[in-house]
Amino acid sequence: MEDNTNTFFTDYGEKIQDYIEDRLLLIRLRTVKKISNLMGQLISVIIIALLATLTFLFLSIMLGFFLGDLFNNYYAGFGTVTLLFIIALVLAVQYRAKLMRKFMGGIIDIILDKTEENDEPAKK
């Protein structure tokens, strides 16, 4: 009787240990998947932001020269562009909480996989 009990606990102890190892591996794989997804999206956002910044910079220079030509004074043209930037800065500071919530919500959605299907196996 005691031999049966000892074998039972040995067999199921090994199965439980294998199950725990499999669950830990699954958690590691899911973590790697989430991190790689987040890093991929972060890199693409950085590239897009860099290109948008360069485009914005050259458009601002163009606008400065255009307004300077219009006012017959380059100082007034670039001063007007600077004034527009100051207004944009004030608005960004005023609405920074809303902007941060929007960006943080996107990151949280990526981490929690709200946009992807669940990886759990289908139950029959």
N, CA, C and O atoms as CSV, one atom per row, in Angstrom:
chain,resi,resn,atom,element,x,y,z
A,1,MET,N,N,0.825,-1.194,0.000
A,1,MET,CA,C,0.000,0.000,0.000
A,1,MET,C,C,0.868,1.255,0.000
A,1,MET,O,O,0.625,2.208,-0.740
A,2,GLU,N,N,1.890,1.219,0.859
A,2,GLU,CA,C,2.763,2.377,0.950
A,2,GLU,C,C,3.575,2.535,-0.331
A,2,GLU,O,O,3.901,3.658,-0.714
A,3,ASP,N,N,3.902,1.450,-0.991
A,3,ASP,CA,C,4.627,1.484,-2.254
A,3,ASP,C,C,3.791,2.162,-3.337
A,3,ASP,O,O,4.305,2.937,-4.143
A,4,ASN,N,N,2.479,1.854,-3.340
A,4,ASN,CA,C,1.553,2.468,-4.302
A,4,ASN,C,C,1.479,3.974,-4.088
A,4,ASN,O,O,1.507,4.744,-5.048
A,5,THR,N,N,1.386,4.389,-2.847
A,5,THR,CA,C,1.280,5.807,-2.528
A,5,THR,C,C,2.563,6.539,-2.913
A,5,THR,O,O,2.525,7.643,-3.456
A,6,ASN,N,N,3.685,5.911,-2.626
A,6,ASN,CA,C,4.975,6.515,-2.956
A,6,ASN,C,C,5.128,6.671,-4.472
A,6,ASN,O,O,5.620,7.700,-4.933
A,7,THR,N,N,4.723,5.685,-5.239
A,7,THR,CA,C,4.785,5.739,-6.700
A,7,THR,C,C,3.831,6.815,-7.223
A,7,THR,O,O,4.162,7.552,-8.152
A,8,PHE,N,N,2.667,6.896,-6.627
A,8,PHE,CA,C,1.671,7.897,-7.030
A,8,PHE,C,C,2.241,9.309,-6.878
A,8,PHE,O,O,2.162,10.117,-7.802
A,9,PHE,N,N,2.810,9.597,-5.721
A,9,PHE,CA,C,3.359,10.930,-5.478
A,9,PHE,C,C,4.580,11.202,-6.358
A,9,PHE,O,O,4.785,12.333,-6.801
A,10,THR,N,N,5.383,10.184,-6.611
A,10,THR,CA,C,6.555,10.359,-7.475
A,10,THR,C,C,6.124,10.679,-8.896
A,10,THR,O,O,6.652,11.605,-9.513
A,11,ASP,N,N,5.155,9.909,-9.427
A,11,ASP,CA,C,4.672,10.127,-10.796
A,11,ASP,C,C,4.029,11.506,-10.944
A,11,ASP,O,O,4.337,12.248,-11.877
A,12,TYR,N,N,3.159,11.831,-10.040
A,12,TYR,CA,C,2.472,13.119,-10.146
A,12,TYR,C,C,3.374,14.296,-9.781
A,12,TYR,O,O,3.170,15.408,-10.268
A,13,GLY,N,N,4.342,14.065,-8.950
A,13,GLY,CA,C,5.319,15.118,-8.637
A,13,GLY,C,C,6.115,15.495,-9.878
A,13,GLY,O,O,6.377,16.674,-10.118
A,14,GLU,N,N,6.504,14.489,-10.672
A,14,GLU,CA,C,7.219,14.760,-11.913
A,14,GLU,C,C,6.315,15.478,-12.915
A,14,GLU,O,O,6.753,16.395,-13.610
A,15,LYS,N,N,5.048,15.054,-12.983
A,15,LYS,CA,C,4.114,15.708,-13.902
A,15,LYS,C,C,3.863,17.165,-13.504
A,15,LYS,O,O,3.778,18.045,-14.361
A,16,ILE,N,N,3.749,17.403,-12.212
A,16,ILE,CA,C,3.542,18.774,-11.735
A,16,ILE,C,C,4.776,19.620,-12.021
A,16,ILE,O,O,4.650,20.782,-12.408
A,17,GLN,N,N,5.961,19.058,-11.838
A,17,GLN,CA,C,7.192,19.791,-12.122
A,17,GLN,C,C,7.284,20.101,-13.621
A,17,GLN,O,O,7.661,21.210,-13.997
A,18,ASP,N,N,6.944,19.135,-14.476
A,18,ASP,CA,C,6.937,19.389,-15.923
A,18,ASP,C,C,5.922,20.471,-16.289
A,18,ASP,O,O,6.190,21.319,-17.139
A,19,TYR,N,N,4.760,20.436,-15.644
A,19,TYR,CA,C,3.723,21.441,-15.910
A,19,TYR,C,C,4.212,22.835,-15.521
A,19,TYR,O,O,4.003,23.793,-16.265
A,20,ILE,N,N,4.848,22.953,-14.384
A,20,ILE,CA,C,5.352,24.248,-13.930
A,20,ILE,C,C,6.433,24.761,-14.877
A,20,ILE,O,O,6.460,25.947,-15.208
A,21,GLU,N,N,7.325,23.866,-15.314
A,21,GLU,CA,C,8.361,24.275,-16.266
A,21,GLU,C,C,7.739,24.743,-17.583
A,21,GLU,O,O,8.184,25.732,-18.165
A,22,ASP,N,N,6.712,24.031,-18.050
A,22,ASP,CA,C,6.035,24.432,-19.287
A,22,ASP,C,C,5.340,25.780,-19.142
A,22,ASP,O,O,5.379,26.601,-20.059
A,23,ARG,N,N,4.707,26.013,-18.000
A,23,ARG,CA,C,4.034,27.293,-17.774
A,23,ARG,C,C,5.047,28.440,-17.710
A,23,ARG,O,O,4.794,29.520,-18.244
A,24,LEU,N,N,6.187,28.212,-17.063
A,24,LEU,CA,C,7.225,29.241,-17.010
A,24,LEU,C,C,7.768,29.541,-18.407
A,24,LEU,O,O,8.018,30.699,-18.742
A,25,LEU,N,N,7.949,28.502,-19.220
A,25,LEU,CA,C,8.397,28.706,-20.595
A,25,LEU,C,C,7.357,29.496,-21.386
A,25,LEU,O,O,7.712,30.384,-22.161
A,26,LEU,N,N,6.092,29.184,-21.197
A,26,LEU,CA,C,5.023,29.906,-21.880
A,26,LEU,C,C,5.004,31.378,-21.470
A,26,LEU,O,O,4.826,32.259,-22.311
A,27,ILE,N,N,5.188,31.636,-20.189
A,27,ILE,CA,C,5.227,33.027,-19.706
A,27,ILE,C,C,6.410,33.760,-20.319
A,27,ILE,O,O,6.269,34.910,-20.735
A,28,ARG,N,N,7.591,33.109,-20.384
A,28,ARG,CA,C,8.754,33.738,-21.001
A,28,ARG,C,C,8.506,34.033,-22.478
A,28,ARG,O,O,8.856,35.108,-22.964
A,29,LEU,N,N,7.905,33.085,-23.193
A,29,LEU,CA,C,7.636,33.285,-24.612
A,29,LEU,C,C,6.636,34.420,-24.838
A,29,LEU,O,O,6.806,35.225,-25.754
A,30,ARG,N,N,5.611,34.484,-24.020
A,30,ARG,CA,C,4.639,35.578,-24.148
A,30,ARG,C,C,5.288,36.923,-23.847
A,30,ARG,O,O,4.992,37.919,-24.506
A,31,THR,N,N,6.173,36.952,-22.852
A,31,THR,CA,C,6.874,38.194,-22.516
A,31,THR,C,C,7.774,38.637,-23.666
A,31,THR,O,O,7.812,39.817,-24.013
A,32,VAL,N,N,8.492,37.692,-24.250
A,32,VAL,CA,C,9.349,38.018,-25.392
A,32,VAL,C,C,8.508,38.528,-26.552
A,32,VAL,O,O,8.904,39.475,-27.232
A,33,LYS,N,N,7.353,37.915,-26.789
A,33,LYS,CA,C,6.472,38.349,-27.870
A,33,LYS,C,C,5.995,39.781,-27.634
A,33,LYS,O,O,6.008,40.599,-28.554
A,34,LYS,N,N,5.580,40.083,-26.419
A,34,LYS,CA,C,5.095,41.435,-26.117
A,34,LYS,C,C,6.208,42.464,-26.231
A,34,LYS,O,O,5.997,43.549,-26.774
A,35,ILE,N,N,7.388,42.136,-25.725
A,35,ILE,CA,C,8.502,43.071,-25.784
A,35,ILE,C,C,8.931,43.305,-27.228
A,35,ILE,O,O,9.195,44.440,-27.624
A,36,SER,N,N,9.000,42.228,-28.019
A,36,SER,CA,C,9.407,42.407,-29.411
A,36,SER,C,C,8.367,43.204,-30.194
A,36,SER,O,O,8.724,44.012,-31.052
A,37,ASN,N,N,7.089,42.984,-29.907
A,37,ASN,CA,C,6.030,43.757,-30.559
A,37,ASN,C,C,6.142,45.236,-30.179
A,37,ASN,O,O,6.036,46.112,-31.036
A,38,LEU,N,N,6.352,45.500,-28.910
A,38,LEU,CA,C,6.487,46.876,-28.432
A,38,LEU,C,C,7.725,47.549,-29.027
A,38,LEU,O,O,7.661,48.713,-29.425
A,39,MET,N,N,8.843,46.836,-29.092
A,39,MET,CA,C,10.062,47.404,-29.642
A,39,MET,C,C,9.914,47.680,-31.140
A,39,MET,O,O,10.384,48.707,-31.630
A,40,GLY,N,N,9.272,46.780,-31.861
A,40,GLY,CA,C,9.049,46.998,-33.289
A,40,GLY,C,C,8.208,48.227,-33.544
A,40,GLY,O,O,8.518,49.032,-34.422
A,41,GLN,N,N,7.150,48.368,-32.781
A,41,GLN,CA,C,6.305,49.546,-32.944
A,41,GLN,C,C,7.020,50.814,-32.495
A,41,GLN,O,O,6.825,51.877,-33.085
A,42,LEU,N,N,7.838,50.713,-31.466
A,42,LEU,CA,C,8.596,51.874,-30.992
A,42,LEU,C,C,9.595,52.333,-32.050
A,42,LEU,O,O,9.731,53.532,-32.296
A,43,ILE,N,N,10.285,51.399,-32.670
A,43,ILE,CA,C,11.248,51.759,-33.714
A,43,ILE,C,C,10.544,52.404,-34.894
A,43,ILE,O,O,11.035,53.390,-35.445
A,44,SER,N,N,9.392,51.858,-35.292
A,44,SER,CA,C,8.675,52.460,-36.422
A,44,SER,C,C,8.164,53.858,-36.070
A,44,SER,O,O,8.168,54.747,-36.921
A,45,VAL,N,N,7.731,54.056,-34.849
A,45,VAL,CA,C,7.278,55.390,-34.418
A,45,VAL,C,C,8.448,56.372,-34.402
A,45,VAL,O,O,8.285,57.534,-34.777
A,46,ILE,N,N,9.617,55.919,-33.973
A,46,ILE,CA,C,10.793,56.792,-33.949
A,46,ILE,C,C,11.190,57.197,-35.366
A,46,ILE,O,O,11.514,58.360,-35.611
A,47,ILE,N,N,11.168,56.256,-36.291
A,47,ILE,CA,C,11.508,56.570,-37.682
A,47,ILE,C,C,10.504,57.547,-38.270
A,47,ILE,O,O,10.891,58.514,-38.927
A,48,ILE,N,N,9.222,57.306,-38.042
A,48,ILE,CA,C,8.187,58.209,-38.554
A,48,ILE,C,C,8.324,59.591,-37.923
A,48,ILE,O,O,8.179,60.602,-38.611
A,49,ALA,N,N,8.601,59.645,-36.626
A,49,ALA,CA,C,8.764,60.941,-35.952
A,49,ALA,C,C,9.975,61.701,-36.492
A,49,ALA,O,O,9.928,62.921,-36.646
A,50,LEU,N,N,11.054,60.982,-36.776
A,50,LEU,CA,C,12.239,61.630,-37.327
A,50,LEU,C,C,11.951,62.221,-38.711
A,50,LEU,O,O,12.323,63.359,-38.998
A,51,LEU,N,N,11.294,61.447,-39.554
A,51,LEU,CA,C,10.954,61.943,-40.883
A,51,LEU,C,C,9.964,63.106,-40.815
A,51,LEU,O,O,10.076,64.071,-41.571
A,52,ALA,N,N,9.005,63.008,-39.910
A,52,ALA,CA,C,8.034,64.096,-39.750
A,52,ALA,C,C,8.720,65.358,-39.238
A,52,ALA,O,O,8.377,66.464,-39.656
A,53,THR,N,N,9.681,65.201,-38.341
A,53,THR,CA,C,10.412,66.352,-37.820
A,53,THR,C,C,11.216,67.049,-38.916
A,53,THR,O,O,11.214,68.276,-39.018
A,54,LEU,N,N,11.897,66.255,-39.731
A,54,LEU,CA,C,12.658,66.849,-40.828
A,54,LEU,C,C,11.745,67.558,-41.822
A,54,LEU,O,O,12.060,68.653,-42.290
A,55,THR,N,N,10.611,66.932,-42.145
A,55,THR,CA,C,9.652,67.559,-43.058
A,55,THR,C,C,9.132,68.861,-42.467
A,55,THR,O,O,9.038,69.874,-43.160
A,56,PHE,N,N,8.799,68.827,-41.188
A,56,PHE,CA,C,8.297,70.012,-40.511
A,56,PHE,C,C,9.349,71.122,-40.476
A,56,PHE,O,O,9.029,72.299,-40.644
A,57,LEU,N,N,10.596,70.735,-40.259
A,57,LEU,CA,C,11.678,71.712,-40.223
A,57,LEU,C,C,11.812,72.425,-41.571
A,57,LEU,O,O,11.879,73.653,-41.623
A,58,PHE,N,N,11.849,71.658,-42.650
A,58,PHE,CA,C,12.015,72.277,-43.969
A,58,PHE,C,C,10.783,73.077,-44.386
A,58,PHE,O,O,10.907,74.110,-45.045
A,59,LEU,N,N,9.597,72.604,-44.004
A,59,LEU,CA,C,8.393,73.389,-44.292
A,59,LEU,C,C,8.393,74.702,-43.508
A,59,LEU,O,O,7.923,75.725,-44.005
A,60,SER,N,N,8.917,74.670,-42.290
A,60,SER,CA,C,9.004,75.893,-41.487
A,60,SER,C,C,9.969,76.891,-42.110
A,60,SER,O,O,9.699,78.091,-42.150
A,61,ILE,N,N,11.091,76.384,-42.592
A,61,ILE,CA,C,12.052,77.269,-43.265
A,61,ILE,C,C,11.420,77.867,-44.522
A,61,ILE,O,O,11.563,79.058,-44.801
A,62,MET,N,N,10.716,77.014,-45.276
A,62,MET,CA,C,10.029,77.506,-46.472
A,62,MET,C,C,9.011,78.586,-46.126
A,62,MET,O,O,8.930,79.614,-46.798
A,63,LEU,N,N,8.234,78.342,-45.067
A,63,LEU,CA,C,7.233,79.316,-44.646
A,63,LEU,C,C,7.896,80.623,-44.204
A,63,LEU,O,O,7.386,81.707,-44.486
A,64,GLY,N,N,9.032,80.519,-43.511
A,64,GLY,CA,C,9.754,81.711,-43.081
A,64,GLY,C,C,10.213,82.542,-44.266
A,64,GLY,O,O,10.071,83.765,-44.268
A,65,PHE,N,N,10.760,81.880,-45.269
A,65,PHE,CA,C,11.188,82.621,-46.460
A,65,PHE,C,C,9.994,83.189,-47.228
A,65,PHE,O,O,10.049,84.307,-47.740
A,66,PHE,N,N,8.916,82.408,-47.304
A,66,PHE,CA,C,7.726,82.884,-48.008
A,66,PHE,C,C,7.151,84.125,-47.330
A,66,PHE,O,O,6.858,85.121,-47.991
A,67,LEU,N,N,6.991,84.059,-46.002
A,67,LEU,CA,C,6.447,85.209,-45.276
A,67,LEU,C,C,7.424,86.391,-45.311
A,67,LEU,O,O,7.005,87.547,-45.378
A,68,GLY,N,N,8.715,86.096,-45.266
A,68,GLY,CA,C,9.700,87.166,-45.378
A,68,GLY,C,C,9.622,87.855,-46.723
A,68,GLY,O,O,9.766,89.074,-46.811
A,69,ASP,N,N,9.395,87.084,-47.767
A,69,ASP,CA,C,9.216,87.654,-49.099
A,69,ASP,C,C,7.923,88.465,-49.163
A,69,ASP,O,O,7.866,89.526,-49.786
A,70,LEU,N,N,6.889,87.945,-48.505
A,70,LEU,CA,C,5.594,88.620,-48.494
A,70,LEU,C,C,5.667,89.947,-47.737
A,70,LEU,O,O,5.077,90.941,-48.161
A,71,PHE,N,N,6.398,89.959,-46.605
A,71,PHE,CA,C,6.526,91.166,-45.790
A,71,PHE,C,C,7.679,92.064,-46.257
A,71,PHE,O,O,7.869,93.160,-45.729
A,72,ASN,N,N,8.431,91.603,-47.229
A,72,ASN,CA,C,9.641,92.302,-47.686
A,72,ASN,C,C,10.657,92.464,-46.561
A,72,ASN,O,O,11.436,93.417,-46.548
A,73,ASN,N,N,10.642,91.527,-45.618
A,73,ASN,CA,C,11.560,91.573,-44.493
A,73,ASN,C,C,11.669,90.150,-43.932
A,73,ASN,O,O,10.704,89.619,-43.383
A,74,TYR,N,N,12.846,89.540,-44.073
A,74,TYR,CA,C,13.012,88.160,-43.610
A,74,TYR,C,C,12.894,88.041,-42.093
A,74,TYR,O,O,12.462,87.006,-41.585
A,75,TYR,N,N,13.272,89.083,-41.374
A,75,TYR,CA,C,13.128,89.058,-39.913
A,75,TYR,C,C,11.655,88.922,-39.524
A,75,TYR,O,O,11.317,88.160,-38.618
A,76,ALA,N,N,10.795,89.650,-40.198
A,76,ALA,CA,C,9.361,89.573,-39.892
A,76,ALA,C,C,8.799,88.207,-40.278
A,76,ALA,O,O,7.950,87.666,-39.570
A,77,GLY,N,N,9.265,87.646,-41.391
A,77,GLY,CA,C,8.778,86.330,-41.819
A,77,GLY,C,C,9.147,85.234,-40.833
A,77,GLY,O,O,8.295,84.444,-40.427
A,78,PHE,N,N,10.426,85.186,-40.447
A,78,PHE,CA,C,10.857,84.164,-39.491
A,78,PHE,C,C,10.340,84.457,-38.090
A,78,PHE,O,O,10.129,83.534,-37.303
A,79,GLY,N,N,10.135,85.729,-37.770
A,79,GLY,CA,C,9.521,86.079,-36.484
A,79,GLY,C,C,8.093,85.581,-36.409
A,79,GLY,O,O,7.653,85.118,-35.357
A,80,THR,N,N,7.360,85.671,-37.515
A,80,THR,CA,C,5.984,85.165,-37.549
A,80,THR,C,C,5.958,83.647,-37.363
A,80,THR,O,O,5.108,83.119,-36.647
A,81,VAL,N,N,6.888,82.957,-38.007
A,81,VAL,CA,C,6.973,81.489,-37.842
A,81,VAL,C,C,7.316,81.153,-36.391
A,81,VAL,O,O,6.769,80.207,-35.825
A,82,THR,N,N,8.215,81.922,-35.795
A,82,THR,CA,C,8.557,81.700,-34.388
A,82,THR,C,C,7.352,81.931,-33.491
A,82,THR,O,O,7.140,81.186,-32.534
A,83,LEU,N,N,6.569,82.943,-33.784
A,83,LEU,CA,C,5.351,83.208,-33.016
A,83,LEU,C,C,4.373,82.031,-33.128
A,83,LEU,O,O,3.735,81.657,-32.145
A,84,LEU,N,N,4.260,81.455,-34.316
A,84,LEU,CA,C,3.400,80.278,-34.488
A,84,LEU,C,C,3.910,79.108,-33.643
A,84,LEU,O,O,3.114,78.378,-33.051
A,85,PHE,N,N,5.222,78.927,-33.584
A,85,PHE,CA,C,5.795,77.866,-32.756
A,85,PHE,C,C,5.541,78.105,-31.275
A,85,PHE,O,O,5.274,77.161,-30.531
A,86,ILE,N,N,5.620,79.348,-30.844
A,86,ILE,CA,C,5.355,79.673,-29.432
A,86,ILE,C,C,3.902,79.370,-29.091
A,86,ILE,O,O,3.617,78.844,-28.015
A,87,ILE,N,N,2.988,79.693,-29.986
A,87,ILE,CA,C,1.567,79.382,-29.762
A,87,ILE,C,C,1.372,77.867,-29.691
A,87,ILE,O,O,0.637,77.376,-28.835
A,88,ALA,N,N,2.025,77.129,-30.585
A,88,ALA,CA,C,1.924,75.666,-30.569
A,88,ALA,C,C,2.499,75.095,-29.275
A,88,ALA,O,O,1.954,74.136,-28.727
A,89,LEU,N,N,3.586,75.671,-28.784
A,89,LEU,CA,C,4.189,75.223,-27.532
A,89,LEU,C,C,3.250,75.455,-26.354
A,89,LEU,O,O,3.092,74.580,-25.502
A,90,VAL,N,N,2.633,76.619,-26.304
A,90,VAL,CA,C,1.690,76.931,-25.217
A,90,VAL,C,C,0.519,75.952,-25.241
A,90,VAL,O,O,0.095,75.465,-24.193
A,91,LEU,N,N,-0.007,75.661,-26.436
A,91,LEU,CA,C,-1.121,74.711,-26.543
A,91,LEU,C,C,-0.698,73.300,-26.135
A,91,LEU,O,O,-1.461,72.585,-25.484
A,92,ALA,N,N,0.514,72.901,-26.517
A,92,ALA,CA,C,0.998,71.572,-26.140
A,92,ALA,C,C,1.171,71.449,-24.631
A,92,ALA,O,O,0.855,70.409,-24.052
A,93,VAL,N,N,1.670,72.506,-23.990
A,93,VAL,CA,C,1.824,72.481,-22.532
A,93,VAL,C,C,0.460,72.451,-21.857
A,93,VAL,O,O,0.280,71.770,-20.848
A,94,GLN,N,N,-0.495,73.184,-22.408
A,94,GLN,CA,C,-1.827,73.247,-21.823
A,94,GLN,C,C,-2.552,71.898,-21.931
A,94,GLN,O,O,-3.272,71.514,-21.009
A,95,TYR,N,N,-2.373,71.186,-23.029
A,95,TYR,CA,C,-3.087,69.929,-23.247
A,95,TYR,C,C,-2.187,68.709,-23.105
A,95,TYR,O,O,-2.480,67.662,-23.683
A,96,ARG,N,N,-1.103,68.821,-22.352
A,96,ARG,CA,C,-0.166,67.714,-22.243
A,96,ARG,C,C,-0.767,66.490,-21.550
A,96,ARG,O,O,-0.402,65.362,-21.881
A,97,ALA,N,N,-1.667,66.687,-20.609
A,97,ALA,CA,C,-2.266,65.552,-19.913
A,97,ALA,C,C,-3.083,64.693,-20.883
A,97,ALA,O,O,-3.008,63.465,-20.841
A,98,LYS,N,N,-3.855,65.333,-21.747
A,98,LYS,CA,C,-4.640,64.582,-22.731
A,98,LYS,C,C,-3.736,63.868,-23.725
A,98,LYS,O,O,-4.012,62.734,-24.119
A,99,LEU,N,N,-2.660,64.529,-24.131
A,99,LEU,CA,C,-1.729,63.915,-25.068
A,99,LEU,C,C,-1.045,62.696,-24.437
A,99,LEU,O,O,-0.890,61.665,-25.091
A,100,MET,N,N,-0.645,62.812,-23.189
A,100,MET,CA,C,0.021,61.700,-22.508
A,100,MET,C,C,-0.923,60.517,-22.327
A,100,MET,O,O,-0.510,59.370,-22.495
A,101,ARG,N,N,-2.190,60.778,-21.984
A,101,ARG,CA,C,-3.158,59.687,-21.844
A,101,ARG,C,C,-3.325,58.926,-23.147
A,101,ARG,O,O,-3.447,57.701,-23.151
A,102,LYS,N,N,-3.330,59.657,-24.252
A,102,LYS,CA,C,-3.500,59.017,-25.553
A,102,LYS,C,C,-2.323,58.092,-25.862
A,102,LYS,O,O,-2.524,56.958,-26.296
A,103,PHE,N,N,-1.095,58.571,-25.640
A,103,PHE,CA,C,0.082,57.751,-25.913
A,103,PHE,C,C,0.185,56.579,-24.941
A,103,PHE,O,O,0.502,55.464,-25.353
A,104,MET,N,N,-0.076,56.814,-23.671
A,104,MET,CA,C,0.013,55.747,-22.682
A,104,MET,C,C,-1.054,54.685,-22.922
A,104,MET,O,O,-0.805,53.499,-22.704
A,105,GLY,N,N,-2.238,55.096,-23.368
A,105,GLY,CA,C,-3.291,54.132,-23.679
A,105,GLY,C,C,-2.870,53.194,-24.794
A,105,GLY,O,O,-3.159,51.998,-24.742
A,106,GLY,N,N,-2.193,53.724,-25.799
A,106,GLY,CA,C,-1.704,52.884,-26.894
A,106,GLY,C,C,-0.662,51.888,-26.425
A,106,GLY,O,O,-0.681,50.729,-26.839
A,107,ILE,N,N,0.244,52.321,-25.570
A,107,ILE,CA,C,1.274,51.420,-25.057
A,107,ILE,C,C,0.655,50.340,-24.178
A,107,ILE,O,O,1.053,49.177,-24.252
A,108,ILE,N,N,-0.301,50.706,-23.361
A,108,ILE,CA,C,-0.961,49.723,-22.499
A,108,ILE,C,C,-1.731,48.707,-23.338
A,108,ILE,O,O,-1.746,47.522,-23.006
A,109,ASP,N,N,-2.365,49.149,-24.411
A,109,ASP,CA,C,-3.066,48.223,-25.306
A,109,ASP,C,C,-2.105,47.216,-25.922
A,109,ASP,O,O,-2.439,46.040,-26.067
A,110,ILE,N,N,-0.920,47.673,-26.281
A,110,ILE,CA,C,0.070,46.760,-26.845
A,110,ILE,C,C,0.515,45.744,-25.805
A,110,ILE,O,O,0.612,44.554,-26.102
A,111,ILE,N,N,0.782,46.198,-24.603
A,111,ILE,CA,C,1.271,45.305,-23.561
A,111,ILE,C,C,0.208,44.282,-23.171
A,111,ILE,O,O,0.529,43.114,-22.950
A,112,LEU,N,N,-1.032,44.697,-23.087
A,112,LEU,CA,C,-2.102,43.789,-22.665
A,112,LEU,C,C,-2.707,43.007,-23.817
A,112,LEU,O,O,-3.658,42.254,-23.608
A,113,ASP,N,N,-2.185,43.162,-25.030
A,113,ASP,CA,C,-2.668,42.444,-26.214
A,113,ASP,C,C,-4.150,42.650,-26.460
A,113,ASP,O,O,-4.849,41.695,-26.801
A,114,LYS,N,N,-4.648,43.858,-26.298
A,114,LYS,CA,C,-6.065,44.112,-26.533
A,114,LYS,C,C,-6.417,44.065,-28.003
A,114,LYS,O,O,-7.587,43.922,-28.360
A,115,THR,N,N,-5.408,44.184,-28.869
A,115,THR,CA,C,-5.674,44.193,-30.303
A,115,THR,C,C,-5.453,42.828,-30.943
A,115,THR,O,O,-5.790,42.638,-32.111
A,116,GLU,N,N,-4.896,41.877,-30.206
A,116,GLU,CA,C,-4.609,40.561,-30.756
A,116,GLU,C,C,-5.521,39.521,-30.117
A,116,GLU,O,O,-6.134,39.742,-29.072
A,117,GLU,N,N,-5.584,38.352,-30.807
A,117,GLU,CA,C,-6.362,37.255,-30.261
A,117,GLU,C,C,-5.595,36.651,-29.098
A,117,GLU,O,O,-4.372,36.757,-29.014
A,118,ASN,N,N,-6.332,36.024,-28.213
A,118,ASN,CA,C,-5.723,35.401,-27.059
A,118,ASN,C,C,-4.947,34.172,-27.502
A,118,ASN,O,O,-5.382,33.482,-28.423
A,119,ASP,N,N,-3.813,33.875,-26.880
A,119,ASP,CA,C,-2.964,32.757,-27.285
A,119,ASP,C,C,-3.356,31.429,-26.624
A,119,ASP,O,O,-2.697,30.412,-26.844
A,120,GLU,N,N,-4.398,31.433,-25.836
A,120,GLU,CA,C,-4.812,30.216,-25.169
A,120,GLU,C,C,-5.296,29.191,-26.189
A,120,GLU,O,O,-5.950,29.559,-27.165
A,121,PRO,N,N,-4.986,27.916,-25.983
A,121,PRO,CA,C,-5.476,26.899,-26.911
A,121,PRO,C,C,-6.993,26.747,-26.806
A,121,PRO,O,O,-7.579,26.946,-25.741
A,122,ALA,N,N,-7.604,26.396,-27.907
A,122,ALA,CA,C,-9.055,26.236,-27.928
A,122,ALA,C,C,-9.458,25.009,-27.124
A,122,ALA,O,O,-8.839,23.952,-27.251
A,123,LYS,N,N,-10.486,25.139,-26.304
A,123,LYS,CA,C,-10.974,24.024,-25.505
A,123,LYS,C,C,-12.053,23.302,-26.281
A,123,LYS,O,O,-12.922,23.918,-26.899
A,124,LYS,N,N,-11.981,21.989,-26.236
A,124,LYS,CA,C,-12.963,21.171,-26.969
A,124,LYS,C,C,-13.998,20.607,-26.034
A,124,LYS,O,O,-14.902,19.895,-26.470
